[in-house]
Amino acid sequence: MHPTPTRLLCEFNRYYLYHLHHRRLPLVTLSLSQKNRRHQLVINLKSYSTMSSDISIVGFKGPSTLKPINLLIGRPSPRLQAADKLAAASQIVLLQPAKSDWALTYGPDHGEDEIREHVATWLSQKYQPAPGPITRDRIIITNGASGALTAILQKFTDPLYTRRMFLVEPAYFLAINSFLDAGFGQKMQGVPEDDEGIDLEFLRRRLEEEESKYANGIQTSGAPTTKPESLGYKKLYKYALYVVPTLSNPSGKTMSLHHRKALVELARKYDILLIADDVYDFLAWPADDSVPHKNMEVPPRLVDIDRQMGFTSEWGNTVSNGSFSKMAAPGLRVGWCEATPSFVYGLSQAGATHSGGCQSQYTCYLIDHMLVSGVLEDHVQNTLIPIYRKRYNILVDAIKTHLYPLGMKISTGLPYETYAKNDNGNRVPATLAGGFFMYLDYPDKENFPAAADIVRIGGDEYGLNIAPGEIFVVQGDPESMKRANASWNRGTRLCWAWNEEDEIVESIQRLAKVVQQLTR
C-alpha cells in the first residue's frame, strides 16, 4: 500500500527540516513532473521517514528564493531552551554523590518520593485546587506527555473491551498514532469543539448510540479477556476521551468551566477516562497587555473537578498529563501525571516502567533542582512568558493588519474569563491567552482560494510552510474529514513559539500576498 500524497509531503519535509537544522542537507532532486513526483518522493523518503518527532513542514520547498519561514512547527526557539540552567543543574546533581548515585541508577517505578512531593507542592501552588493541596501519592514522574499517553492506554484501555476512543477535533495530529498503536483504529471517534471547547451534545448522542448497541444485543461485552484483572489490570474503562482543555493544540481554545464540570459528570455516568493534556497551562497570560502575567489564575483542571466532586471509585475518571517540555526543553523528556493514588500505582506498573523504573530518572533530578531552587519558575515567568506574549501580540497585530482585510479571522471561541493581579496587587478580571497556538479561519466564500492552493503557492513561491487543516482530522473516523471540510480545513494553525518577531511579521505579509495572488 503506497503512502498518501499528504503523508509523502509531510515525510519529505520532516527530512528537509531535520537536515536543514543540522546543516547536512544533501542535494535531493524532486521531479518537476507531477506524474513522477509521487515515485520520486517514495525513493527520497525511504531512509528518512522517522527522523523527527515533529511533522514540522508541510508543502514543497519550491523554487522560491525567499528564506523559508515555518508557520507550523510547534516547539520553542532553540535560544529559549534552558540550556545554561540545565548545565548548572547537571553539575550540581553530578558532583554530589548523595544525588548522583540515585540519579544515575534505576529509579522507583513512580519516581523518587521527594521529587513527587516537590512536584505536588508546585502544582498546588500553581492551581490552588479547591479540594485542597495535592499529595505526592497522586503524582507519578513520567518521560513526558507522549510516553505517558502510551502507558495510560496500555494499562487502562483495551481495544476489545473499551467501546470507543473519543478525541476532541481538530485534534493534536501527532498524538493520533498512540491511539492507532493501541489498536483503536476502527474505534476512533472525533468530537467537534464548540465555542466552549467541546460539543457536549454531540458526545452525549454518540454515547447513547453506543450504549444502545449493547442494550439491544447488537454488540455484547463481558469481562475483559486479553487484560484480565487476574493479570494485574485492575481497571479498564469502557470509553476514553483525549482532550487539551486549556489553550488547546491546535485551536488555541480553552474549555469553559461549565463544560469542564459537565464533561466530568458525563465521564462518571458512562465510565469514561478523560485524558487531559495539561501542557500549556503554565504559559498563560492576560489578553490585556496592561495586566501583568504573574499571579494569573489558570482554570481548574478536569482532575481537580473530579476530585472536588468526590470519587465514585478508587480510580476516578480523569488523569492530568503534564510535561516540562514546554517550560525547560523538549529533549529532556520529563513529565508527570496526576490522578488518584490507585490510578498512579497502576500506571507505574506499565511494562517499560516496571522493568526499567522511572522513565526519566536522571533528567527528573535536573528538573527537581530547578523547581526547588526557583530557577524553573524564574525561567517561565521572566523569560518564556514575556517573549511569547510579545510574539503573540505581534502575530495578532499582523493578522489584523494584513489578513483581516482579506476576510481571514482568528478563531477564538468563547473567551475564558479569569483573574490576575494588577500592578497594585489588586485582583482584577482578565481574559486568558497564551500557549503556543492559534487557529486562522479562512472565509467561507466561493471566490476565496482553496486551502490546498494556499499551501502550494505559499510553499513554492513564498517560502512558507503552512499546515493544511486536514492533518488535524481524527484518523479512523470517516466522518471527521467531512466535518473538517465544513470547518477547520478552511484554515490553518499558527505557532509563535518558534519564529522570531521579524519572521512572524514577514510570514503574515507573505501569506497575504499568497491570497492576493490567488484572488487576482
MARFIMI-973852 format. One record per residue (C-alpha): x negated, y negated, z negated. Coordinates in steps of 0.05 Angstrom, whole numbers, plus 5000, padded with zeros to 4 digits. Each point is the difference from the previous one (the first is absolute). Example, Ala and Ser with C-alpha at 12.3 -4.5 7.8 and 13.67 -1.06 7.14 Angstrom:
2
[[4754 5090 4844]]
[[4973 4931 5013]]
// end
This chain:
520
[[5000 5000 5000]]
[[4970 4934 5022]]
[[4997 4940 4953]]
[[5051 4945 5013]]
[[4977 4935 5035]]
[[5011 4961 4935]]
[[4958 5050 4961]]
[[4945 4996 5052]]
[[4999 4924 4995]]
[[4995 5005 4925]]
[[4944 5052 5002]]
[[4959 4961 5051]]
[[5003 4938 4958]]
[[4984 5038 4937]]
[[4935 5019 5034]]
[[4989 4930 5027]]
[[5006 4964 4934]]
[[4957 5051 4963]]
[[4942 4992 5047]]
[[5009 4925 5007]]
[[4996 4994 4925]]
[[4937 5043 4996]]
[[4969 4968 5062]]
[[4991 5065 5037]]
[[5053 4997 5054]]
[[4979 5041 5060]]
[[5023 4982 5069]]
[[5068 5030 5012]]
[[5032 4996 5068]]
[[5075 4998 5004]]
[[5028 5014 5068]]
[[5035 4940 5030]]
[[5049 5047 5032]]
[[5064 5009 4960]]
[[5004 5069 5031]]
[[4934 5022 4971]]
[[5000 4960 4935]]
[[5032 5054 4958]]
[[4950 5053 5021]]
[[4941 4953 4991]]
[[5023 4984 4930]]
[[5006 5073 4981]]
[[4927 5009 5020]]
[[4975 4939 4963]]
[[5040 5014 4937]]
[[4981 5072 4993]]
[[4947 4988 4947]]
[[5027 4938 4967]]
[[5071 5014 4978]]
[[4985 5003 4925]]
[[4948 4946 4991]]
[[5041 4949 4962]]
[[5055 5005 4948]]
[[5032 4937 5029]]
[[5033 4996 5068]]
[[4970 4932 5006]]
[[5010 4977 5071]]
[[5058 5014 5046]]
[[4995 4981 5074]]
[[4944 5004 5049]]
[[4938 4957 4995]]
[[5010 4972 5070]]
[[4960 4953 5043]]
[[5008 4940 4953]]
[[4935 4966 4982]]
[[5031 4970 4938]]
[[4976 5023 4932]]
[[5046 5056 4978]]
[[5046 4983 4942]]
[[5035 5056 4963]]
[[5069 4983 4975]]
[[5016 5070 4975]]
[[4943 5025 4957]]
[[5023 5005 4928]]
[[4938 4995 4957]]
[[4961 4944 4965]]
[[4945 4961 5034]]
[[4933 5033 4983]]
[[4978 4937 4963]]
[[5059 5008 4952]]
[[4980 5069 4978]]
[[4970 4996 4930]]
[[4931 5027 5021]]
[[4959 4958 4951]]
[[5046 5015 4942]]
[[5000 5074 5016]]
[[4924 4999 5004]]
[[4996 4970 4931]]
[[5050 5050 4973]]
[[4961 5057 5031]]
[[4936 4979 4965]]
[[5035 4994 4933]]
[[5033 5068 5006]]
[[4939 5037 5028]]
[[4950 4970 4951]]
[[5040 5022 4939]]
[[4995 5075 4990]]
[[5061 4999 4956]]
[[5039 4978 5061]]
[[4961 5029 5058]]
[[4999 5070 4972]]
[[5076 5001 5004]]
[[5008 4957 5062]]
[[4958 5048 5041]]
[[5031 5065 4979]]
[[5068 5032 5010]]
[[5052 4959 4964]]
[[5065 5019 4965]]
[[5056 5016 5049]]
[[5040 4939 4981]]
[[4939 4954 4991]]
[[4962 4979 4938]]
[[5048 4983 4943]]
[[4964 4934 4985]]
[[5006 4978 5072]]
[[5073 5020 5002]]
[[5011 4959 4937]]
[[4967 4939 5032]]
[[5042 5006 5063]]
[[5063 5007 4959]]
[[4983 4938 4959]]
[[4984 4961 5064]]
[[5066 5021 5032]]
[[5038 4982 4938]]
[[4970 4930 5001]]
[[5016 4990 5073]]
[[5071 5027 5003]]
[[5024 4987 4929]]
[[5048 5059 5008]]
[[5067 4991 4964]]
[[4998 5070 4970]]
[[4934 4985 4965]]
[[4925 5010 5010]]
[[4975 5055 5045]]
[[4965 5058 4966]]
[[4941 5038 5027]]
[[5039 5065 5005]]
[[5039 4967 5057]]
[[4937 4987 5041]]
[[4958 5045 5045]]
[[4938 4975 5036]]
[[5002 5017 5074]]
[[4957 4992 5062]]
[[5044 4946 5028]]
[[5072 4994 5023]]
[[4992 5044 5061]]
[[4969 5059 4962]]
[[5051 4992 4945]]
[[5057 5002 5049]]
[[4975 5066 5027]]
[[4994 5029 4930]]
[[5070 4977 4982]]
[[5030 5034 5060]]
[[4960 5064 4985]]
[[5024 5005 4928]]
[[5071 4973 5000]]
[[5030 5015 5069]]
[[5009 5061 5044]]
[[5024 4997 5072]]
[[5041 5063 4989]]
[[5034 4972 4938]]
[[4998 4924 5005]]
[[5058 4982 5045]]
[[4977 4934 5030]]
[[4939 4955 5000]]
[[5023 4928 5005]]
[[4954 4943 5020]]
[[5021 4927 5001]]
[[4991 4972 5070]]
[[4964 4966 5032]]
[[4952 5048 4966]]
[[4926 4996 4982]]
[[4977 5039 5060]]
[[4936 5029 4972]]
[[5038 5035 4944]]
[[5042 5040 5049]]
[[4949 5056 5009]]
[[5001 5015 4926]]
[[5073 5019 5006]]
[[4990 5038 5064]]
[[4942 5038 4970]]
[[5045 5019 4941]]
[[5048 5034 5050]]
[[5056 4948 5002]]
[[4999 4986 5074]]
[[5071 5023 5013]]
[[5025 4971 4934]]
[[4974 4929 5009]]
[[5054 4947 4995]]
[[4990 4925 5009]]
[[5040 4953 4956]]
[[5005 4929 5027]]
[[4982 4939 4960]]
[[5052 4947 4988]]
[[4987 4929 4976]]
[[4991 5028 4929]]
[[4950 5054 5017]]
[[5041 5063 5015]]
[[5068 5015 5030]]
[[5031 5035 4941]]
[[5065 5017 5036]]
[[4962 5033 5056]]
[[4961 5042 4950]]
[[5063 5017 4961]]
[[5035 5024 5064]]
[[4942 5044 5019]]
[[4997 5030 4931]]
[[5075 5015 5001]]
[[4994 5031 5069]]
[[4942 5044 4976]]
[[5036 5021 4937]]
[[5063 5018 5039]]
[[4960 5051 5041]]
[[4984 5038 4937]]
[[5069 4991 4969]]
[[5032 5028 5064]]
[[4952 5058 5005]]
[[4969 4975 5065]]
[[4934 5003 4965]]
[[4980 5037 4937]]
[[4949 4986 4947]]
[[4977 5040 4941]]
[[4940 5003 4955]]
[[4934 4981 5035]]
[[4967 5060 5030]]
[[4933 4974 5025]]
[[4986 4957 4939]]
[[5034 5036 4942]]
[[4998 4976 4928]]
[[4963 5063 4981]]
[[4940 4976 5041]]
[[4996 4932 4966]]
[[5050 4959 5042]]
[[5042 4978 4941]]
[[5038 4947 5040]]
[[5019 4993 5073]]
[[5045 4944 5023]]
[[5059 5010 5048]]
[[4983 4935 5035]]
[[4942 4951 5003]]
[[4996 4928 5024]]
[[4938 4961 5017]]
[[5003 4924 4993]]
[[4956 4939 4991]]
[[5046 4958 4955]]
[[4958 4937 4992]]
[[4970 4962 5059]]
[[5013 5059 5045]]
[[4955 5028 5054]]
[[5017 4984 5056]]
[[5058 4952 4990]]
[[4975 4959 4941]]
[[5068 5004 4967]]
[[5011 5008 4926]]
[[5058 5042 4974]]
[[5050 4963 4957]]
[[5010 5017 4927]]
[[5071 5022 5015]]
[[4977 5049 5053]]
[[4944 5026 4956]]
[[5050 5018 4945]]
[[5050 5029 5049]]
[[4946 5042 5033]]
[[4978 5030 4934]]
[[5073 5016 4984]]
[[5007 5036 5067]]
[[4935 5038 4986]]
[[5028 5025 4934]]
[[5066 5021 5031]]
[[4969 5038 5058]]
[[4935 5025 4970]]
[[4956 4955 5044]]
[[4927 4988 4985]]
[[4985 4927 5016]]
[[4928 4993 5022]]
[[4983 4926 4994]]
[[4938 4972 5032]]
[[4986 4943 4951]]
[[4934 4979 5031]]
[[5014 4926 5016]]
[[5031 4978 4934]]
[[4936 4969 4974]]
[[4990 4957 5062]]
[[5061 4956 4989]]
[[5007 4925 4997]]
[[5056 4947 5001]]
[[5023 4979 5069]]
[[4998 4928 4975]]
[[4927 4981 5007]]
[[5006 4950 4943]]
[[5013 5055 4949]]
[[4938 5036 4973]]
[[4996 5075 5014]]
[[4974 5020 4932]]
[[5054 5027 4953]]
[[5045 5016 5059]]
[[5054 5048 4976]]
[[5003 5061 5046]]
[[5063 5041 5010]]
[[5012 5060 4955]]
[[4980 5064 5033]]
[[5047 5057 5013]]
[[4962 5040 4948]]
[[5013 4945 4948]]
[[5075 5000 5016]]
[[5003 5076 4996]]
[[4967 4998 4931]]
[[5045 4944 4976]]
[[5062 5039 5019]]
[[4979 5059 4957]]
[[4979 5065 5032]]
[[5050 5054 5017]]
[[4943 5050 5003]]
[[4926 5004 4980]]
[[4981 4989 5073]]
[[5035 4935 5016]]
[[5016 4979 5072]]
[[4945 4952 5016]]
[[4925 4998 5008]]
[[4960 4936 5009]]
[[4941 5010 5048]]
[[4947 4947 4990]]
[[4931 4986 5029]]
[[4939 4956 4988]]
[[4986 5000 5075]]
[[5033 4933 5010]]
[[4968 4969 4939]]
[[4927 5024 5002]]
[[4984 5040 5063]]
[[5036 5053 5041]]
[[4938 5045 5003]]
[[5001 5011 4925]]
[[5060 5047 5005]]
[[5025 4987 4930]]
[[5072 4993 4978]]
[[5051 5022 4949]]
[[5070 5028 4994]]
[[5049 4984 4945]]
[[5059 5046 4984]]
[[5025 5040 4941]]
[[4948 5040 4960]]
[[5028 5066 5027]]
[[4996 4974 5072]]
[[4929 4974 4988]]
[[4978 5067 4973]]
[[5032 5037 5058]]
[[4965 4954 5050]]
[[4933 5013 4965]]
[[5009 5073 5017]]
[[4999 4989 5076]]
[[4951 5047 5032]]
[[4943 4953 5017]]
[[5004 4964 4933]]
[[5006 5064 4958]]
[[4939 5028 5036]]
[[4956 4938 5004]]
[[5025 4958 4942]]
[[5015 4926 5006]]
[[4996 4983 5074]]
[[4964 4934 4989]]
[[4958 5015 4939]]
[[4940 4956 5015]]
[[5035 4942 5034]]
[[5053 4995 4946]]
[[4945 4986 4950]]
[[4980 4940 5043]]
[[5072 4975 5002]]
[[5006 5012 4925]]
[[4940 4955 4987]]
[[5030 4946 5044]]
[[5067 5006 4965]]
[[4974 4997 4929]]
[[4950 4944 5015]]
[[5052 4958 5036]]
[[4959 5000 5064]]
[[5056 5032 5041]]
[[5053 4951 4976]]
[[4953 4942 5015]]
[[4988 5027 5070]]
[[5074 5006 5014]]
[[5022 4934 4969]]
[[4942 4956 5021]]
[[4976 5030 5066]]
[[5053 5044 5034]]
[[5065 4963 4986]]
[[4974 4930 5015]]
[[4970 5023 5066]]
[[5060 5043 5020]]
[[5048 4945 4980]]
[[4965 4949 5043]]
[[4998 5048 5059]]
[[5074 5016 4990]]
[[5018 4926 5001]]
[[4958 4988 5062]]
[[5033 5059 5035]]
[[5070 4975 4982]]
[[4984 4930 5024]]
[[4970 5026 5065]]
[[5061 5044 5014]]
[[5048 4942 4986]]
[[4959 4954 5044]]
[[4987 5045 5060]]
[[5050 5057 4998]]
[[5064 4973 4970]]
[[5011 4955 5062]]
[[4997 5064 5042]]
[[5055 5033 4959]]
[[4957 5045 4956]]
[[5013 5000 4925]]
[[4970 5028 4936]]
[[5044 5056 4973]]
[[5005 4988 4925]]
[[5063 5034 4974]]
[[5031 4972 4937]]
[[4947 4961 4960]]
[[4982 5032 4934]]
[[5009 4948 4945]]
[[4956 5006 4939]]
[[4960 4955 4953]]
[[4931 4971 4993]]
[[4967 4947 4957]]
[[4986 4930 5024]]
[[4938 4958 4984]]
[[5031 4981 4933]]
[[5010 5073 4980]]
[[5076 4996 5008]]
[[5038 5059 5029]]
[[5030 4978 5067]]
[[5039 5036 5055]]
[[4958 5027 5057]]
[[5011 5038 5065]]
[[4955 5061 5007]]
[[4949 5001 5058]]
[[4936 5039 5011]]
[[4975 5069 5019]]
[[4967 5012 5067]]
[[5055 4997 5052]]
[[5058 4963 5031]]
[[5045 5020 5058]]
[[5011 4957 5061]]
[[5067 5009 5035]]
[[5007 4987 5075]]
[[5066 4969 5024]]
[[5053 5047 5026]]
[[5006 4966 5067]]
[[4999 5031 5069]]
[[4949 4949 5026]]
[[4951 5012 4943]]
[[4941 5045 5019]]
[[5002 5074 4981]]
[[4958 5018 4939]]
[[4959 5048 5041]]
[[4981 4944 5049]]
[[4979 4955 4943]]
[[4954 5056 4974]]
[[4971 5013 5069]]
[[4988 4928 5022]]
[[4978 4980 4931]]
[[4946 5054 5001]]
[[4979 4996 5073]]
[[4998 4925 5010]]
[[4997 4968 4931]]
[[4959 5048 4958]]
[[5056 5011 4950]]
[[5014 5066 4966]]
[[5074 5001 4986]]
[[5040 5055 4967]]
[[5060 5027 5039]]
[[5058 5007 4953]]
[[5011 5072 5020]]
[[4941 5023 4958]]
[[5042 4987 4938]]
[[5052 5051 5021]]
[[5013 5060 4954]]
[[4975 5060 5040]]
[[5046 5060 4995]]
[[5062 4957 4999]]
[[5026 4994 5072]]
[[5045 4942 4980]]
[[4943 4958 4972]]
[[4977 4977 5069]]
[[5071 4979 5018]]
[[5003 4957 4937]]
[[4931 4973 5016]]
[[5022 4979 5070]]
[[5058 4962 4969]]
[[4956 4964 4950]]
[[4927 5004 4981]]
[[4974 5024 5067]]
[[5016 4930 5023]]
[[4944 4973 4957]]
[[4932 5014 4969]]
[[4964 5003 4933]]
[[4948 4948 4984]]
[[4945 5004 4947]]
[[4961 4942 4969]]
[[4952 5042 4958]]
[[4949 5015 5056]]
[[4993 4937 5042]]
[[4969 4934 4979]]
[[5040 4936 5003]]
[[4976 4976 5068]]
[[5014 5069 5030]]
[[5070 4999 4972]]
[[5017 4934 5034]]
[[4966 5020 5065]]
[[5037 5066 5002]]
[[5068 4967 4993]]
[[4983 4949 5053]]
[[4981 5057 5047]]
[[5063 5038 4984]]
[[5040 4938 5019]]
[[4963 4998 5066]]
[[5016 5073 5013]]
[[5074 4987 4992]]
[[4998 4937 5041]]
[[4964 5036 5056]]
[[5051 5056 5001]]
[[5059 4953 5001]]
[[4976 4956 5057]]
// end
